[in-house]
């Protein structure tokens, strides 16, 4: 659930940055951008969510690395596929999503760990 909230925060960042760059704040255009971002990110988000749920202990143990690797991989993938302008937007919204995710999971205990 928290990853989904963080993903929506990243998509909201995509809409804000996209609207600012275009100078178009119309509801229709921004909703369309949100839906396009949701559809394009689904092919990566669903497998990452599945891997995270199956390896929750490892993800929580290395949460900072998990949060930092996401933006780097997404920006690199976008840069390779679309070019520099789109990768700037993806870098911003992925970083926002990762920041929200870190804030949501930073105090979670690792399942199965011994309390000191």
N, C-alpha and C positions, 0 to 999 in steps of 0.2 A: 504494500500500500504506500509506503513512504517513497519507494522508487517511482511510483506512478505520480505522486504529488510533485516530486522533484522534476520529473519529465514534463509535467504540465507547466511548471514554473519556467523551464527552459523554452517551451513552446510559446509561453506568454512573452518571454524575452525576445524570441524570434519575431513575434508580431510587433512589439514595440520598436525594435531596431529596424525592422523592415519598413514600418510605417514612417519612422523618422527619416530613413534614407530616401524613401519615395516621396515624402511630403504629402502622403495621402492617408488621412485618418478616418476614412469612411468605414462604417461597420461591415459592409459587404466585402470590401477588399481585404480587411484584416481578418475576418472570419474565414475567407477563402485561403489566406496565407496560413492560418492556424491549421485548417484541415489538410492542406498540402503538406505542411510540416509533419503533421501527425501520420499521414499515410507514408511519407518518405522515410520517416524514422522508425516505423513499425517493424521493418525487416531487420533492424539492428536491435531495437529495444526489447522485443519479445525474446530473442535468444539470450540477451544479456540478463534479462529478468529471470529466465529459466535457470541459467548458470548460477546466478546469485542465490536463488532459492535452494538449489541443490548443494551449494558450497557456502552456506551462510556463515559457518564458523570461520572459515578462511577469510571471507570478505570482511567480517567484523574485526578479525585479528589484524588485518592489513588495510583498514578502512581509508587511511590517508593515501596510500598508493592507489587503491581502487578509484578514489575520487580524483586523483591527479592524472591517472592514465586515460580516463574517459575523454576529457577534452582534447588531449594530444592525439589520440587515435581518430576521433571524429573529425578534427580539423585536418589532419593529414589525409584522411579518406576523401573529404570534401574537396580539398585542394587538388588531389589527383583526378577527381571526377569532373569538377566544375570550374576550377580556377580560383584566382585570388579573391575576387570580390565576394563570392558566396562563402568562401572559407572564413572570411572575417566575421560574417554574421553568425556562422555556425560556431566559431570559437567563442563568441560572446554568449550565445544562448546555452552552449554546452557547459561553459564555465559557471554560468548562473545556476544551471540545473545541478551541477556537481556541488556547488556551494550550499544549495538548499538541502541536498541529500546529506552532506556532511553534518550540517546543523541538526538534521533530524536523527542521525544515527550516532552522533559523537559520544553519547553517554550510555549506549546500549552495552549490555554485558555480552561476552562471548558465550554462546550456549555450551554447557558442559565444562566450563572452566571453574577452577577452585577459587573461592573468595579468599583473599589474603587476610 
